[in-house]
Amino acid sequence: MGKQYNKVEKKRRRLNYLARRKAKALAAGKGGAKKIAKKPAKKKAAAPAAAA
């Protein structure tokens, strides 16, 4: 019985780990995506201003 129970605990532990990893990736992705999207827009706006 002990081995079956260990299997259940390992699965629960892994699911919790994957949930934490997914949440962390989403949080990091949202901040990173915004920064990446904003930087090219600023460069494009700055380039015409510098040329003009």
Sequence and secondary structure as in RCSB ss.txt:
>XXXX:A:sequence
MGKQYNKVEKKRRRLNYLARRKAKALAAGKGGAKKIAKKPAKKKAAAPAAAA
>XXXX:A:secstr
 HHHHHHHHHHHHHHHHHHHHHHHHHHHHHHHHHHHHHHHHHHHHHHHHHH 
